[in-house]
Amino acid sequence: MAEVRAAIGSDVAAIRDICTRGYRTTYPDLLSPEFIERMLTEFYNAERVTKEIAATPPGWLGYQVAEEDGRVVGAAGGGLTAPGVGELFVLYLDPDERGRGLGTLLLDRITDQIRELGATEMWVAALEGNELGIPFYEARGFRPVERRRTYGSTEADNAWSWRFSRGI
C-alpha cells in the first residue's frame, strides 16, 4: 500500500525522474520536442527540485510523494494563489504505476493541505488534449472554466490549457 508523505532531500532524483518521464510520456503528441525540453529544463532541474522540496507557504507547500515499498512512485505539489484559493501545480506518476489510485492519493494530500490554509476552492490546469489528466480531474469534481495559453508557451508553440476549478 502506498503512503503519501512530504518529500525529503533524498527524494530529489526520484522526483526529477518521475516528473520528467511523466511529462515526456504524457505530451509527445501535444507539444513540440523543443517545448517539452524547455519545460523540463526549467522545472525539473536538480537545483530547482532541491530548492522546492521545502515548503514556502502559502504559495508553495513543498513536494509531496507517494512511496511504496521504499520507492517513490509519484510526486505532487500545490499551494495558495490567493486568500481562499488553492491550486495543484504539479502531479506526475511513474508511467508504469498509473491507474492504481496513486494520483488520487496525491491529489487528496494537496487538497487537504490547501484546505487547512483556509481554501474553499481549488484550481488545476490541464493541457488541451491531455487524455489522461482531463478525465482524471473531471472525475474528481473539477469543471472547465477557461482556456488559455499554456504556461511558458509562445504563440509559435500553439499550446493551450484548460483551467479547471472545484469547491473543496
Disulfide bonds with the S-S distance in Angstrom:
none
